[in-house]
Amino acid sequence: MPKLFKVDGDIYFQKIGEGIFKIENGQPVLVVDNPIVQDNILVNIFKIKDELLFQTQEVGIYKFKNSKLLLWEVASNKIISKLSVIVVFN
């Protein structure tokens, strides 16, 4: 489990090969099982306008809407798609 993410009081985590889970009543519940989050490392999860967004290390930012994972459409997508995000922990 690479990292835990706290978003609006909810705790999320990623299991590579499985997807994104949310802790509910102390138990992991699978939230997203799309290949994008199964096969790519997440570096951040955040919320904008009540939509969860998942920032991957190398394939961009995706929003989770109506149980679907969609590329977050922003003007900077061309630049973002060429970058790799490196997270350093102290």
N, CA, C and O atoms as a DFTB+ gen file, in Angstrom:
360 C
 N C O
     1  1       0.860      -1.167       0.000
     2  2       0.000       0.000       0.000
     3  2       0.907       1.231       0.000
     4  3       1.503       1.553       1.028
     5  1       1.022       1.921      -1.132
     6  2       1.958       3.041      -1.227
     7  2       1.614       4.233      -0.335
     8  3       2.518       4.816       0.264
     9  1       0.347       4.612      -0.227
    10  2       0.003       5.835       0.478
    11  2      -1.478       5.854       0.829
    12  3      -2.310       5.311       0.102
    13  1      -1.795       6.489       1.959
    14  2      -3.190       6.738       2.330
    15  2      -3.529       8.174       1.960
    16  3      -2.678       9.060       2.037
    17  1      -4.764       8.398       1.562
    18  2      -5.222       9.727       1.175
    19  2      -6.456      10.071       2.002
    20  3      -7.396       9.279       2.061
    21  1      -6.468      11.238       2.641
    22  2      -7.628      11.702       3.388
    23  2      -8.314      12.795       2.590
    24  3      -7.718      13.830       2.292
    25  1      -9.584      12.555       2.243
    26  2     -10.364      13.509       1.453
    27  2     -11.708      13.709       2.150
    28  3     -12.502      12.775       2.262
    29  1     -11.956      14.928       2.613
    30  2     -13.206      15.254       3.320
    31  2     -13.517      14.260       4.435
    32  3     -14.670      13.866       4.611
    33  1     -12.519      13.862       5.171
    34  2     -12.733      12.952       6.297
    35  2     -12.772      11.482       5.926
    36  3     -12.813      10.629       6.811
    37  1     -12.761      11.166       4.645
    38  2     -12.739       9.771       4.193
    39  2     -11.301       9.350       3.902
    40  3     -10.495      10.162       3.447
    41  1     -10.981       8.092       4.162
    42  2      -9.645       7.563       3.915
    43  2      -9.692       6.633       2.705
    44  3     -10.497       5.704       2.650
    45  1      -8.812       6.901       1.734
    46  2      -8.694       6.100       0.518
    47  2      -7.280       5.535       0.425
    48  3      -6.336       6.103       0.975
    49  1      -7.145       4.418      -0.271
    50  2      -5.824       3.881      -0.577
    51  2      -5.894       3.082      -1.861
    52  3      -6.968       2.668      -2.296
    53  1      -4.746       2.873      -2.457
    54  2      -4.649       2.146      -3.713
    55  2      -3.920       0.834      -3.487
    56  3      -2.925       0.777      -2.765
    57  1      -4.428      -0.218      -4.114
    58  2      -3.710      -1.484      -4.202
    59  2      -3.425      -1.709      -5.676
    60  3      -4.343      -1.884      -6.478
    61  1      -2.139      -1.703      -6.028
    62  2      -1.766      -1.914      -7.428
    63  2      -2.317      -3.271      -7.870
    64  3      -2.213      -4.264      -7.150
    65  1      -2.900      -3.290      -9.058
    66  2      -3.486      -4.520      -9.588
    67  2      -4.935      -4.729      -9.175
    68  3      -5.620      -5.591      -9.726
    69  1      -5.415      -3.931      -8.191
    70  2      -6.799      -4.092      -7.725
    71  2      -7.633      -2.828      -7.898
    72  3      -8.741      -2.890      -8.432
    73  1      -7.111      -1.670      -7.448
    74  2      -7.864      -0.433      -7.599
    75  2      -7.767       0.456      -6.381
    76  3      -6.817       0.377      -5.602
    77  1      -8.781       1.316      -6.230
    78  2      -8.835       2.274      -5.119
    79  2      -9.905       1.819      -4.143
    80  3     -11.020       1.459      -4.523
    81  1      -9.527       1.846      -2.865
    82  2     -10.415       1.425      -1.799
    83  2     -10.691       2.584      -0.864
    84  3      -9.887       3.509      -0.745
    85  1     -11.837       2.525      -0.199
    86  2     -12.217       3.494       0.828
    87  2     -12.449       2.712       2.112
    88  3     -13.024       1.624       2.088
    89  1     -12.005       3.263       3.224
    90  2     -12.238       2.615       4.509
    91  2     -13.626       3.015       4.999
    92  3     -13.910       4.197       5.188
    93  1     -14.486       2.018       5.202
    94  2     -15.828       2.256       5.743
    95  2     -16.038       1.310       6.909
    96  3     -15.919       0.094       6.757
    97  1     -16.348       1.860       8.067
    98  2     -16.532       1.064       9.286
    99  2     -15.340       0.147       9.543
   100  3     -15.499      -0.992       9.982
   101  1     -14.145       0.660       9.262
   102  2     -12.920      -0.090       9.525
   103  2     -12.583      -1.151       8.493
   104  3     -11.607      -1.882       8.665
   105  1     -13.359      -1.255       7.434
   106  2     -13.148      -2.275       6.411
   107  2     -12.886      -1.627       5.053
   108  3     -13.482      -0.599       4.734
   109  1     -11.994      -2.223       4.246
   110  2     -11.759      -1.689       2.898
   111  2     -12.907      -2.033       1.950
   112  3     -13.364      -3.175       1.895
   113  1     -13.361      -1.029       1.211
   114  2     -14.432      -1.209       0.223
   115  2     -13.895      -0.725      -1.118
   116  3     -13.441       0.413      -1.232
   117  1     -13.946      -1.583      -2.133
   118  2     -13.464      -1.213      -3.458
   119  2     -14.356      -0.128      -4.050
   120  3     -15.573      -0.293      -4.135
   121  1     -13.743       0.986      -4.459
   122  2     -14.473       2.124      -5.015
   123  2     -14.285       2.198      -6.525
   124  3     -15.247       2.410      -7.264
   125  1     -13.046       2.023      -6.985
   126  2     -12.728       2.125      -8.414
   127  2     -11.830       0.957      -8.794
   128  3     -10.780       0.750      -8.185
   129  1     -12.247       0.189      -9.808
   130  2     -11.419      -0.938     -10.264
   131  2     -11.030      -0.808     -11.735
   132  3     -10.798      -1.806     -12.417
   133  1     -10.963       0.416     -12.206
   134  2     -10.571       0.706     -13.586
   135  2      -9.086       0.403     -13.792
   136  3      -8.284       0.657     -12.893
   137  1      -8.696      -0.139     -14.963
   138  2      -7.284      -0.440     -15.231
   139  2      -6.336       0.751     -15.062
   140  3      -5.158       0.557     -14.763
   141  1      -6.828       1.970     -15.246
   142  2      -5.959       3.144     -15.082
   143  2      -5.430       3.225     -13.657
   144  3      -4.254       3.524     -13.451
   145  1      -6.289       2.962     -12.665
   146  2      -5.833       3.027     -11.277
   147  2      -5.313       1.679     -10.770
   148  3      -4.691       1.608      -9.710
   149  1      -5.567       0.633     -11.518
   150  2      -4.994      -0.669     -11.158
   151  2      -3.526      -0.744     -11.576
   152  3      -2.713      -1.369     -10.895
   153  1      -3.190      -0.107     -12.698
   154  2      -1.872      -0.266     -13.310
   155  2      -0.937       0.933     -13.156
   156  3       0.223       0.856     -13.562
   157  1      -1.412       2.036     -12.581
   158  2      -0.609       3.254     -12.469
   159  2      -0.599       3.753     -11.033
   160  3      -1.616       3.696     -10.342
   161  1       0.535       4.233     -10.591
   162  2       0.675       4.708      -9.221
   163  2      -0.046       6.039      -9.033
   164  3       0.124       6.969      -9.821
   165  1      -0.858       6.116      -7.971
   166  2      -1.517       7.369      -7.613
   167  2      -0.592       8.192      -6.734
   168  3       0.083       7.657      -5.855
   169  1      -0.564       9.500      -6.977
   170  2       0.217      10.390      -6.128
   171  2      -0.676      11.317      -5.317
   172  3      -0.222      11.933      -4.353
   173  1      -1.952      11.421      -5.705
   174  2      -2.859      12.271      -4.941
   175  2      -4.303      11.945      -5.284
   176  3      -4.623      11.529      -6.398
   177  1      -5.157      12.144      -4.302
   178  2      -6.608      12.092      -4.498
   179  2      -7.142      13.363      -3.878
   180  3      -6.794      13.694      -2.745
   181  1      -7.994      14.089      -4.612
   182  2      -8.565      15.312      -4.081
   183  2      -9.956      15.502      -4.663
   184  3     -10.384      14.751      -5.540
   185  1     -10.652      16.510      -4.168
   186  2     -12.023      16.750      -4.584
   187  2     -12.169      18.179      -5.089
   188  3     -11.666      19.122      -4.477
   189  1     -12.867      18.325      -6.216
   190  2     -13.244      19.635      -6.741
   191  2     -14.708      19.543      -7.151
   192  3     -15.098      18.660      -7.915
   193  1     -15.507      20.462      -6.637
   194  2     -16.949      20.491      -6.953
   195  2     -17.592      19.132      -6.724
   196  3     -18.322      18.638      -7.583
   197  1     -17.330      18.531      -5.585
   198  2     -17.907      17.246      -5.183
   199  2     -17.550      16.081      -6.099
   200  3     -18.224      15.051      -6.075
   201  1     -16.495      16.229      -6.910
   202  2     -16.008      15.128      -7.742
   203  2     -14.620      14.721      -7.275
   204  3     -13.745      15.564      -7.078
   205  1     -14.430      13.420      -7.101
   206  2     -13.106      12.915      -6.752
   207  2     -12.206      12.972      -7.968
   208  3     -12.620      12.629      -9.075
   209  1     -10.975      13.407      -7.759
   210  2      -9.972      13.415      -8.827
   211  2      -8.783      12.588      -8.377
   212  3      -8.364      12.659      -7.222
   213  1      -8.245      11.805      -9.298
   214  2      -7.124      10.922      -9.021
   215  2      -5.947      11.355      -9.883
   216  3      -6.018      11.313     -11.111
   217  1      -4.870      11.768      -9.238
   218  2      -3.668      12.188      -9.953
   219  2      -2.704      11.010      -9.996
   220  3      -2.267      10.515      -8.957
   221  1      -2.377      10.566     -11.205
   222  2      -1.447       9.456     -11.365
   223  2      -0.029       9.987     -11.539
   224  3       0.184      11.169     -11.810
   225  1       0.912       9.102     -11.378
   226  2       2.306       9.500     -11.504
   227  2       2.669       9.845     -12.945
   228  3       3.463      10.755     -13.186
   229  1       2.085       9.114     -13.912
   230  2       2.531       9.301     -15.292
   231  2       1.448       9.439     -16.358
   232  3       1.764       9.783     -17.497
   233  1       0.186       9.183     -16.029
   234  2      -0.822       9.220     -17.097
   235  2      -1.906      10.276     -16.882
   236  3      -2.991      10.175     -17.454
   237  1      -1.620      11.287     -16.060
   238  2      -2.538      12.403     -15.926
   239  2      -3.474      12.329     -14.740
   240  3      -3.291      11.534     -13.818
   241  1      -4.487      13.185     -14.794
   242  2      -5.473      13.320     -13.723
   243  2      -6.829      12.874     -14.257
   244  3      -7.236      13.255     -15.355
   245  1      -7.520      12.059     -13.460
   246  2      -8.813      11.513     -13.857
   247  2      -9.856      11.855     -12.817
   248  3      -9.570      11.896     -11.621
   249  1     -11.089      12.104     -13.289
   250  2     -12.183      12.349     -12.352
   251  2     -13.082      11.123     -12.306
   252  3     -13.224      10.388     -13.284
   253  1     -13.678      10.930     -11.150
   254  2     -14.582       9.814     -10.931
   255  2     -15.996      10.374     -10.869
   256  3     -16.371      11.046      -9.909
   257  1     -16.778      10.085     -11.914
   258  2     -18.123      10.649     -12.022
   259  2     -19.079       9.567     -12.517
   260  3     -18.805       8.876     -13.498
   261  1     -20.198       9.435     -11.824
   262  2     -21.215       8.435     -12.194
   263  2     -20.598       7.044     -12.341
   264  3     -20.895       6.318     -13.290
   265  1     -19.736       6.686     -11.387
   266  2     -19.070       5.373     -11.354
   267  2     -18.137       5.131     -12.544
   268  3     -17.794       3.987     -12.840
   269  1     -17.730       6.200     -13.221
   270  2     -16.801       6.076     -14.350
   271  2     -15.568       6.937     -14.099
   272  3     -15.645       7.992     -13.469
   273  1     -14.434       6.469     -14.603
   274  2     -13.193       7.213     -14.523
   275  2     -12.945       7.880     -15.876
   276  3     -12.815       7.204     -16.897
   277  1     -12.881       9.221     -15.871
   278  2     -12.735       9.984     -17.108
   279  2     -11.539      10.915     -16.998
   280  3     -11.268      11.457     -15.926
   281  1     -10.826      11.103     -18.092
   282  2      -9.719      12.047     -18.100
   283  2     -10.256      13.425     -17.740
   284  3     -11.249      13.880     -18.308
   285  1      -9.595      14.087     -16.793
   286  2     -10.008      15.419     -16.371
   287  2      -9.648      16.396     -17.472
   288  3      -8.469      16.602     -17.757
   289  1     -10.642      16.997     -18.089
   290  2     -10.441      17.888     -19.230
   291  2     -10.066      19.281     -18.758
   292  3     -10.913      20.041     -18.288
   293  1      -8.797      19.605     -18.887
   294  2      -8.302      20.946     -18.579
   295  2      -7.359      21.367     -19.697
   296  3      -6.806      20.524     -20.404
   297  1      -7.180      22.663     -19.852
   298  2      -6.355      23.187     -20.934
   299  2      -4.909      22.700     -20.870
   300  3      -4.237      22.623     -21.898
   301  1      -4.430      22.374     -19.682
   302  2      -3.027      21.973     -19.527
   303  2      -2.787      20.473     -19.721
   304  3      -1.697      19.993     -19.411
   305  1      -3.764      19.723     -20.220
   306  2      -3.603      18.273     -20.398
   307  2      -2.386      17.900     -21.243
   308  3      -1.701      16.926     -20.931
   309  1      -2.104      18.657     -22.308
   310  2      -0.949      18.335     -23.152
   311  2       0.344      18.421     -22.353
   312  3       1.235      17.589     -22.523
   313  1       0.452      19.404     -21.498
   314  2       1.650      19.556     -20.673
   315  2       1.688      18.481     -19.592
   316  3       2.718      17.840     -19.385
   317  1       0.561      18.285     -18.903
   318  2       0.496      17.299     -17.815
   319  2       0.834      15.905     -18.316
   320  3       1.543      15.162     -17.637
   321  1       0.343      15.541     -19.488
   322  2       0.551      14.189     -20.006
   323  2       2.019      13.881     -20.308
   324  3       2.400      12.716     -20.424
   325  1       2.844      14.930     -20.435
   326  2       4.260      14.724     -20.725
   327  2       5.125      14.710     -19.465
   328  3       6.335      14.498     -19.542
   329  1       4.505      14.937     -18.306
   330  2       5.250      15.015     -17.057
   331  2       5.141      13.736     -16.253
   332  3       4.180      12.979     -16.387
   333  1       6.134      13.507     -15.422
   334  2       6.101      12.422     -14.441
   335  2       6.205      13.064     -13.069
   336  3       7.088      13.887     -12.829
   337  1       5.305      12.690     -12.168
   338  2       5.275      13.256     -10.826
   339  2       6.084      12.374      -9.904
   340  3       5.882      11.160      -9.853
   341  1       7.004      12.989      -9.172
   342  2       7.814      12.254      -8.212
   343  2       7.442      12.762      -6.824
   344  3       7.440      13.968      -6.576
   345  1       7.130      11.840      -5.926
   346  2       6.764      12.194      -4.565
   347  2       7.899      11.782      -3.648
   348  3       8.370      10.645      -3.693
   349  1       8.331      12.713      -2.821
   350  2       9.419      12.449      -1.879
   351  2       8.845      12.533      -0.470
   352  3       8.210      13.524      -0.109
   353  1       9.074      11.485       0.327
   354  2       8.625      11.467       1.708
   355  2       9.804      11.694       2.631
   356  3      10.883      11.143       2.414
   357  1       9.604      12.505       3.660
   358  2      10.646      12.724       4.669
   359  2      10.490      11.741       5.801
   360  3      11.273      11.764       6.751
